[in-house]
Amino acid sequence: MTELARERIDPTTRIGKSELKNFVIAASGCYNRGAEFGRVTDVSAYGAITLKSVTLQPRLGNGMPRVLPAPAGLLNAIGLQGPGIEHFLAHDAPHLREVQTAVIASVAGFSVAEFAEVAARMDGLPNVVAIELDVSCPNVDREGECFAANPESTADVVRAVKARVRLPVIAKLTPNVTDVKPIARAAESAGADAISLINAVRGMAIDVARSQPWLANVSGGLTGPAIRPIAVLAVWEAAQAVRIPIIGMGGIETGRDALEFVLAGASAVAIGTANFRNPDVAALVADALVDAAAERGLTSVRALVGSANPSFAGERSH
């Protein structure tokens, strides 16, 4: 593909009122604001970087060990380790304007009020174009049930945050449910500007020599290529249920992987685990999506969205 041919393809996408320069986003928890990766790769190759999730109070996270290689993936139970919103605003937020691309803030909470408070304090920070809600957290008001396991509690969080912020709001959904469609619809009805899916798939591993779980937390989240078919199906089904943009994620390592999500109905893709293997993955995937559009005689990557999904409910680009 010649550079001239690439220049004729519009690589941009939109999440609510925010435009991203390309479809590829760094997933939360892997990139933070890109300072570390900036020493080995061009962070500006991403259309956006999603920050590590920020909570209201400081958290030490889970005990060690909390990361384990798994077949075709990574099993982790970090436990939302972080210094809390006060430290973030004082020490991290001032550096956001230095990031060489757009920033998506990520918020985690254990009550509706916590989500709304942290999101409100991140609204309007430099370079931040959207706020993602990690509704896979346990809800202390519902005996620890994951917010995203229930349409009503997902909607409660989205509604409360939308009442406090001006930026587009993204609800990050879990695959650990029987049917993602009613939860996606609930997020949309409550005012979410987009949804992202999937979060990690629950799993565990046992050390057979010691006859005990490998992870100190016992269970963890499986990420990487092993979960990609699960993620593509979730995007396919959600794209038939909602009209708002979908950010697809789960095991993307190549342009072909990303294209699966886009054809299923994703208006953007997020890459996490693959960054640890190949820090240059963003540029490769972004270029491959442009090539895919050009090879089909299209003028934009957006025109690919949902084109393999006959029941795609979103707005088609021509």
C-alpha positions in Angstrom: 0.0 0.0 0.0 1.5 3.3 -1.1 1.7 6.3 1.3 -0.4 8.3 -1.2 -3.2 5.7 -1.1 -3.1 5.7 2.7 -3.5 9.5 2.8 -6.8 9.2 0.9 -8.3 7.1 3.7 -9.8 8.9 6.7 -8.5 7.0 9.7 -10.5 8.9 12.4 -13.3 7.8 14.6 -15.7 9.5 17.1 -16.6 8.6 20.7 -19.5 10.9 21.5 -18.4 14.4 20.7 -14.7 13.6 20.8 -12.8 12.7 17.6 -9.8 10.4 17.7 -7.1 10.5 15.0 -7.3 6.7 14.5 -9.2 3.6 15.8 -6.5 2.3 18.1 -6.6 2.9 21.9 -4.3 1.8 24.6 -6.4 -0.2 27.1 -6.6 0.8 30.8 -4.1 -0.8 33.1 -1.3 -1.4 30.6 -0.1 2.0 29.5 -1.0 4.6 32.1 -0.1 7.9 30.4 2.6 6.3 28.3 5.6 7.7 30.0 7.3 4.4 30.3 6.4 3.2 26.8 7.5 6.5 25.4 11.1 5.4 26.0 10.7 2.5 23.5 8.0 3.5 21.1 6.0 6.4 19.6 3.1 6.9 21.9 1.5 9.2 19.4 0.7 6.2 17.2 -2.3 5.6 19.4 -5.6 7.5 18.8 -5.9 7.6 22.5 -4.4 6.3 25.7 -6.7 5.1 28.5 -5.2 5.8 32.0 -4.9 3.2 34.7 -8.2 3.2 36.7 -8.3 5.8 39.5 -10.3 5.2 42.7 -11.5 7.5 45.4 -9.1 6.2 48.1 -5.6 4.8 47.8 -5.4 1.0 47.3 -2.5 -1.4 47.9 -4.0 -4.0 45.5 -3.8 -7.7 46.0 -1.0 -9.7 47.5 1.8 -11.4 45.5 1.9 -13.3 43.3 -0.7 -11.5 41.2 0.5 -12.1 37.5 0.9 -15.4 35.8 1.5 -16.4 32.1 -1.3 -18.5 30.8 -1.8 -20.4 27.5 -2.2 -17.7 24.9 -2.7 -15.0 27.5 -2.0 -13.5 30.9 -3.8 -14.1 34.2 -3.7 -11.2 36.6 -5.2 -10.0 39.9 -3.7 -6.6 40.5 -6.6 -5.4 42.6 -6.9 -1.8 41.4 -3.6 -0.8 43.0 -3.3 3.0 43.0 -2.7 6.2 45.1 -6.3 7.5 44.9 -7.7 10.6 43.3 -6.1 13.2 45.5 -2.6 11.9 44.7 -3.5 11.6 41.0 -4.7 15.2 40.8 -1.6 16.5 42.5 1.1 14.4 40.9 -0.2 12.9 37.6 -2.8 15.2 36.2 -0.3 18.1 35.6 1.6 15.8 33.2 -1.4 14.9 31.0 -0.8 17.8 28.7 2.5 16.2 27.8 0.9 13.1 26.4 1.3 13.0 22.6 -2.2 11.9 21.9 -5.7 12.1 23.4 -6.3 10.7 26.9 -9.3 8.7 28.2 -9.6 8.8 32.0 -10.6 5.5 33.7 -12.6 5.5 36.9 -13.3 2.7 39.3 -15.5 2.7 42.4 -17.2 0.6 44.9 -20.4 2.6 45.1 -22.4 4.8 42.7 -21.3 7.9 44.7 -17.6 7.0 44.4 -17.9 6.7 40.6 -19.6 10.1 40.4 -17.2 11.8 42.6 -14.0 10.6 41.0 -15.4 11.2 37.5 -16.4 14.7 38.3 -12.9 15.5 39.5 -11.3 14.2 36.3 -13.7 16.0 34.0 -11.9 18.9 32.3 -8.4 17.7 33.0 -5.8 18.6 30.2 -6.0 16.4 27.1 -8.8 14.2 28.6 -11.4 13.6 25.9 -13.6 10.9 27.6 -14.2 9.0 30.8 -14.4 5.2 31.0 -16.2 3.6 33.9 -14.8 0.3 35.1 -18.2 -1.1 36.2 -16.6 -4.5 36.7 -15.9 -3.4 40.3 -17.9 -5.0 43.2 -20.8 -2.9 44.4 -20.7 -2.7 48.2 -24.4 -1.7 48.3 -25.3 -5.0 46.6 -23.3 -7.5 48.7 -20.3 -7.3 46.4 -22.1 -8.0 43.1 -20.2 -6.6 40.1 -22.0 -3.5 38.9 -21.7 -4.6 35.2 -23.4 -7.9 36.1 -26.7 -6.1 36.5 -28.5 -3.7 34.0 -29.9 -1.6 36.8 -26.7 -1.1 38.7 -24.8 -0.3 35.4 -27.4 2.3 34.6 -27.2 3.8 38.1 -23.5 4.4 37.7 -23.8 5.8 34.2 -26.7 8.1 35.1 -24.9 9.4 38.2 -21.7 10.2 36.3 -23.5 11.8 33.4 -25.1 14.2 35.8 -21.7 15.4 37.0 -19.5 15.5 33.9 -19.5 17.1 30.4 -17.1 14.7 28.7 -18.3 11.6 26.8 -18.9 8.6 29.1 -17.9 5.1 28.2 -19.2 2.1 30.2 -16.7 -0.8 30.2 -18.7 -4.1 30.4 -17.7 -7.5 31.6 -18.0 -10.8 29.7 -18.8 -12.6 32.9 -22.5 -12.5 32.4 -25.1 -14.7 30.6 -26.2 -12.0 28.2 -24.4 -8.7 27.6 -27.2 -7.2 25.5 -29.5 -6.0 28.2 -26.6 -4.5 30.1 -25.4 -2.7 27.0 -28.9 -1.4 26.4 -29.1 -0.2 30.0 -25.9 1.7 29.7 -27.2 3.4 26.5 -30.5 4.2 28.0 -28.8 5.8 31.0 -26.9 8.2 28.7 -23.6 6.4 28.0 -21.9 7.8 24.9 -20.2 4.5 24.2 -19.5 1.1 25.7 -16.3 -0.8 25.7 -16.0 -4.6 25.9 -14.8 -6.9 27.0 -13.0 -6.7 30.3 -11.0 -9.7 31.4 -12.5 -13.2 31.7 -12.5 -14.7 35.2 -10.1 -17.6 35.6 -7.6 -19.3 37.9 -4.6 -21.6 37.9 -3.4 -24.1 40.4 0.3 -24.9 41.3 0.1 -28.7 41.3 3.4 -29.1 43.0 2.3 -27.1 46.0 -1.4 -28.0 45.7 -2.6 -24.4 46.0 -3.7 -21.6 43.7 -1.0 -19.7 41.9 -2.5 -16.3 42.5 -2.7 -14.9 46.1 -6.2 -13.7 45.2 -7.1 -17.2 44.0 -8.9 -16.0 40.9 -7.9 -13.3 38.4 -8.7 -11.9 35.0 -7.6 -13.7 31.8 -6.5 -11.4 29.0 -4.7 -11.9 25.7 -5.4 -13.9 22.5 -7.1 -16.7 24.3 -10.2 -14.5 25.0 -10.5 -12.9 21.5 -13.3 -15.2 20.2 -15.3 -14.4 23.3 -14.7 -10.7 22.8 -15.6 -10.7 19.1 -18.9 -12.4 19.9 -19.7 -9.9 22.7 -19.0 -7.0 20.3 -21.2 -8.7 17.6 -24.1 -9.1 20.0 -23.8 -5.6 21.6 -23.6 -4.0 18.1 -27.0 -5.5 17.4 -28.5 -4.1 20.6 -27.2 -0.5 20.8 -26.6 2.4 18.5 -23.8 4.1 20.4 -20.2 3.5 19.5 -18.5 0.3 20.8 -14.8 0.0 21.7 -13.8 -3.6 21.1 -11.0 -5.2 23.1 -9.7 -8.6 24.1 -6.6 -10.3 22.6 -5.9 -8.0 19.7 -2.3 -8.5 18.5 -2.5 -7.8 14.7 -4.4 -5.7 12.2 -6.4 -8.8 11.2 -7.4 -9.2 14.8 -8.6 -5.6 15.0 -10.4 -5.9 11.7 -12.5 -8.7 13.2 -13.8 -6.4 15.9 -14.4 -3.5 13.5 -16.4 -5.7 11.0 -18.4 -7.1 14.0 -19.4 -3.5 14.9 -16.6 -1.8 16.9 -16.0 1.9 16.2 -12.6 1.6 17.9 -10.3 -1.1 19.3 -8.3 -1.2 22.5 -5.0 -3.1 22.9 -3.6 -4.1 26.3 -1.6 -7.3 26.8 0.0 -7.1 23.3 1.9 -4.0 24.3 4.1 -6.1 26.6 5.2 -8.2 23.7 5.4 -5.6 21.0 5.4 -1.9 22.0 5.0 -0.8 18.4 1.7 -2.7 17.9 -0.4 0.5 17.7 1.1 1.8 14.5 1.0 -1.6 12.9 -2.7 -2.1 13.7 -3.7 1.5 12.7 -1.9 1.1 9.3 -3.5 -2.3 8.7 -7.0 -0.9 9.2 -6.3 1.9 6.7 -5.1 -0.7 4.3 -8.2 -2.8 4.8 -10.4 0.2 3.9 -8.3 1.0 0.8 -8.4 -2.6 -0.4 -12.2 -2.5 -0.3 -12.4 0.8 -2.2 -13.6 2.7 0.8 -12.7 6.3 1.8 -12.6 5.8 5.6 -12.0 3.2 8.2 -15.4 4.1 9.7 -17.0 2.6 6.6 -15.8 -0.8 7.7 -17.7 -0.7 11.0 -20.3 -3.4 11.3 -20.1 -4.4 7.6 -20.0 -8.1 8.5 -22.9 -7.9 10.9 -26.3 -8.0 9.1 -28.1 -6.8 12.3 -25.7 -4.0 13.1 -27.8 -1.3 14.9 -25.4 1.6 14.7 -25.0 4.3 12.2 -23.3 3.2 9.1 -20.7 5.4 7.4 -20.6 5.6 3.6 
